[in-house]
Amino acid sequence: MPSSKAIQELQADLLGAASDLRWAAKELLRVAERLSLAGNDADAQTVMRLTMNFCGNQERLEAYADEIKTGRLMRAGPAVSVGSS
């Protein structure tokens, strides 16, 4: 069973990533608005689809963090570094 500290770190990491996605989605909405105002509706729609994808992922990460908080989801193994060789 993972330590309490590991569980808290996992929850904090998930919430941090969710927060980053929320911020990115807000910035993308501003970009989409500027694209639309400039008459570039096709690109504005593409950016809006990306934004919706970010929002869905943000909500999913927040739900995982909530599951960890209530003890319904736990880390099964060690953390894996991404992009290291």
C-alpha positions in Angstrom: 0.0 0.0 0.0 1.4 3.4 -1.0 2.4 5.8 1.8 0.1 8.7 2.8 2.7 11.1 1.4 2.8 9.3 -2.0 -1.0 9.5 -2.2 -1.0 13.2 -1.3 1.7 13.8 -3.9 -0.3 12.0 -6.6 -3.4 13.9 -5.7 -1.5 17.2 -5.8 0.1 16.3 -9.1 -3.3 15.5 -10.7 -4.8 18.8 -9.4 -1.8 20.7 -10.6 -2.1 19.2 -14.1 -5.9 19.9 -14.1 -5.1 23.6 -13.2 -2.6 23.8 -16.0 -5.2 22.5 -18.4 -7.8 25.0 -17.1 -5.4 27.9 -17.7 -4.4 26.6 -21.2 -8.1 26.3 -22.1 -8.8 29.9 -21.1 -5.9 31.1 -23.2 -7.0 29.0 -26.2 -10.5 30.5 -25.9 -8.9 34.0 -26.2 -7.0 32.8 -29.3 -10.2 31.3 -30.8 -12.0 34.6 -30.3 -9.2 36.6 -32.0 -9.2 34.1 -34.9 -12.9 34.4 -35.3 -12.8 38.2 -35.2 -10.1 38.1 -37.9 -12.4 36.1 -40.1 -10.6 32.8 -39.6 -13.5 30.7 -38.5 -12.1 27.4 -39.5 -9.0 27.7 -37.3 -11.2 29.2 -34.5 -13.3 26.1 -34.6 -10.2 23.9 -34.5 -9.0 25.7 -31.5 -12.4 25.4 -29.8 -12.3 21.6 -30.3 -8.9 21.6 -28.6 -10.2 23.7 -25.8 -13.1 21.3 -25.2 -10.7 18.4 -25.2 -8.6 20.2 -22.5 -11.7 20.9 -20.5 -12.7 17.2 -20.6 -9.2 16.1 -19.5 -9.2 18.7 -16.7 -12.5 17.3 -15.4 -11.2 13.8 -15.6 -8.0 14.6 -13.7 -10.1 16.4 -11.0 -12.3 13.3 -10.7 -9.2 11.1 -10.3 -7.9 13.4 -7.6 -11.3 13.2 -5.8 -11.2 9.4 -6.0 -7.7 9.4 -4.5 -8.9 11.7 -1.7 -11.8 9.4 -0.8 -9.6 6.2 -1.1 -11.2 4.7 -4.2 -8.1 5.0 -6.4 -4.5 4.5 -5.4 -1.1 4.4 -7.2 -0.2 0.8 -7.9 3.5 1.2 -8.8 6.4 3.5 -8.8 6.4 6.8 -10.6 7.7 6.7 -14.2 9.8 9.4 -15.7 8.6 10.6 -19.1 11.1 11.6 -21.7 14.3 10.4 -19.9 16.8 8.2 -21.6 
